[in-house]
């Protein structure tokens, strides 16, 4: 019960969904699309051309320290924009300043704009992204109010959000946001939230959309890996990690479709202590026979061989 309360408190600080805020990390393990799959090329969305390829690595998780962390660094250029095949990412700095000229909140975020594809689909995705941004701006306003009321802290609170493009292929757009918040104390909190869209409808992809039985198969594979981690003495996982996997990790809003498989995120305080950070579980598309073929991709042999047991592995 105490651990669940910790989880809920951590989520409230970082804008993660109740399930994912206990969820889910860090570097993306996504591989580039298999250039040999001719059928995949036929299913690529028709977009405006861009010379820039999607970035391979996810936003790095803030360093963990028992000392008060430095405030989140603001982008050098508040209007800097990058392109990643059909998605424009603009870095914005919006520090909040008090009447005395002091910084109350160091605030930075990324505005994601879909730049190509069907107009109706694009509009639906953009509306959803707009709602997420509105929620982040509201969180910033709330932190400013808290800072004004905090007479015991000398310095600025911090809020930042990064976005990475994890997949744009096979009628799928997957974005991964990392939100970091600090409001005094030993350390801040981080939470990942995936935004995975169907490019034929503009709606977020759910577990049910993946196919009947896929969620149960994924949960079983993740628990098997956790069993191995616990038995080897590597993880120090909470005793009830098996229940947590089903109740909080393998849930809608806690996964995204990467280039090589379905990624589930287990965040701070979910299956293990804060020091464990966020863990990713990648399940190869090759191991999900019931997966909706609309979302499937074939994992290349080299990447498949790197996976710990052929289906699931973790990144911390």
N, C-alpha and C positions, 0 to 999 in steps of 0.2 A: 504493500500500500504506500509506504514512504517513497519507494522508488517511482511509482506511478505519479505521485504528486510532484516529484522532482521533474519528471518528464513533462507534465503539464505546465509547470512554471517555466521551463526552458522554452517550450513552444510559444508561450505568450510573449516572451521577449523577442522572438525572432521571426514572427509572421509565418512560421511554417504551419502547415495543416496539422490538426491535432494528431493525426496518425503519423505523418511524415516528420513532424518536428521531432518526434522521437526517432524520426528517421533521419534520415539519410541526408559528403564528401569530397572529393578531391580530384586527383588527376583522372581524366577520362581514359578508359582503356579501349575506346572505340577504334576500330580499324577503318581504313579507307575502303570505299565500295569495291567489290571484286570486279575488276575491269573485264574479266572473261565472261561475265554473265550477260549475254546478249539480250535476254528477256528483260533484265532489270533496266537496261538502257531504254527499252521501249516504254517502261512505266514511269520514267522520270517526269516530274512536273514540267510544263512548258513555262519557263521563266525568262525574265530579262537576263541577258548574259552578264557575267561578272568574272573577272580574271582572278579573283581571290578565292581560294579554297577554304572550306570550313576548317576552323581551328581544331586540332586534335586533342588538346589538353583542356580539362575543365578548370574553372577558377580554383586557385590554391586556397586551402583552408587556412585561416589565420593561425599563427603560432600559438601554442598553448603555454601559459606560464602562470605561476602562482603570484607573480608580481603584477601590478597594474599594467595592462598592455598599452602600447602607444596607440594613439588614435588612428583610425583607418586612413591610409594615404589617399588623397584626392587625385584624380587624373590630372596630368599636366595641362591638358587642353580640354576644357569643359565641353567643347563642341566637336571633339574628335569623333569621326565616324568611320567605321569599317564595314566592309561588305562581305558576306558569306553566302554565296549562291542563293539569291532570293530573299535574303534577310539582311537588313541594315541595322547595325548596332551603334548607337550614339552614346558616348560617355558624357554624363552630366554631373557637374558639381553644384550643390545647392546648400552650402553651409548656412546655418541659421545664426544670426548675430543679435546679441542683446542690445539694449538701449545704451549701455556703457561702452559699446564697441567690442566687448569680449565675445568669443565664439561659444555659443551654447551647445551646438550640435554640428559635428563634422559629418556631412551628409553627401553621399555620392551614389549614383545609380546608372543603369543603362536603359535606354529606350530602344526597344526592338520594334522594327517596322518590316512587315512582309512586303516585298517589292515586286512580286510577280505572281502569276497564277490566275485562276478564275476569280472574277471580281467579287462574287457573292461569298465564296469561300474565304478570300482574303479579308473581306469586311467582317466576317464572323470571327476569324482569328484575331483581327485587330481590336475588335470590341472586347474580347476576353482579355487580351494583353492590357488594354486600357483599364479594365476593372482591377487587374492585379496592381497596376501602377498607382491607381487611386488609393488602394489599400496601403501601399507603401508610403505614399505621401501623408496619409492620415496617421500612420505610425510615427512618422517624423514629427508631426505636430504634437503628438502625445508625448514624445520624448522631450521636446522643448518645454512643454508644460511641467514635466517632472523635474527637469533640470532647474527651472526657475524656482521650484519649491524646495530644492535640495540645498540646504544651507551648510551641509557637512562636507560637500565635495568641491574642490577647487580645480576646475578644468572643464573640458568639453566632453559631453557624451558623444557617441559615435553610432552611425548607422550607414551601412553600405550594402549595395546589392550588385552582383555581377551576373552576367548571362552568357552562356556558351551554347553554340549550336552543336548538338550531338548527332543529329541525323537529318538529312533532307534528301530522301530517296524513297522509291517504292510507295509513293502516296503517303509518306509520313514526314511530318516536321516535328522534331524533338528538340526542345530547349531545356536547359537546366539552369535554374537560378540558385545562387548562393547568397544568403542574407546574413550579415553579421551585425550584432547590436551590442553596445557597451553602455552601461548606465551606472558605473561605479563598481567597486568591489574588486575581487581578485582577478577576474577575467570576464570577458564577454561571452556571448553564445552565438553559435553558428547553426544554420539549418539550410538544407537543400530542398528545393521543391521543383519537381519536373513538370513541364508543360508539354504534353504530347498530343499532337493534333492529326486528325485524319484529313488529308488534303482533298478528299472527294466531298466532304461535308463541312469542314471547318470546325467540327466538334472535337472535344477532347476524347481520346481513346480510353475506353474502360477495360477492366479485366474481362468482362463479359464479351467485349468485342474481339478479344484475342482468340476465343473459342472455348467450347465446353470442356472442362477438365484441365485447362491450361493452368489456372491459378493453383489448383491442388497439386499438380505436378511440380510447379515452381516451389511451393511451400515445402514439399517433401525433400526436394534437392537442397534447399537452403538449410533445412534442419539437419540433414545428413552432414553437410559441411560443418555446421556448428558443433555437431557431435564429435567430429574429428578434431576440431580446434580445441574443444574442451578436454578431450581425452589426452591430447598431446601436451596439455598444460600451457598452451600458447595464449589463450584468450582471456581467461578470468571472466567468463561470461556469467551473467546472472543465471540462477538455477532454473528460472522459468522461461528461458529463451525460446523454447519450442512453442509455448503459448503465444509469446510476443510476436514471433514470426507470423503466425496465422492471424493474430488480432490486430497488429499494428504495421507490419512490414508488407505482407502480401495483401495490399488493399488498393483501391482506386486512389489515384493522386499520389501514390508512393512509388511509381515505376515509370520508366520510359523505354522506348524502343531505340536501341543503339544500332550501330552498323552490324554488329556480330551477334546480338542477342538481346534479351529482355533484361534490363537492369533494375534491381530492387534496392532501395536505400534504407539502411537501418541507422538512425541518427543517434545523437548524444543521449545517453541515459536510457536507451531502449534495450538492447541486448547485452550491454556492458556499461562500465563506468564512463564518466566524462573523458578520462584520459584516453579511452579507446577511440574517441572521435566518431566519425561517420564511416560506416562500412558499406561497400557496394557488393552486391551479389550479381554476377553476370551469368545468365543461363543461355547457352548457345541455342540459336534457332534450330540447329541440327538435331537437338535433343527434345524438341517439342513437336511431335508428329501431328498433334491436333491443332496447331497454330493456324489461324486464319491465313490462307496463302497471300492475301492482300498485303499483309504486314511482314511476311517471312523474307529472309534473305539467306543465301547459303554462306556459312562461315568457311573461309579459306582454310586449307589444311594446316598452314603454318600457325595461324592464330588458334585453331582448335587444339593443336599440340601444346600450346602454352598454357591452356586452361588446366587448373590443378588436377581435376579428376575427369576431364573431358566435358564438363558441363558447367561447373560453378567455380568461381574463385572470388577472392576479396581484394579490395584496395583500401588502404586506410590513409 
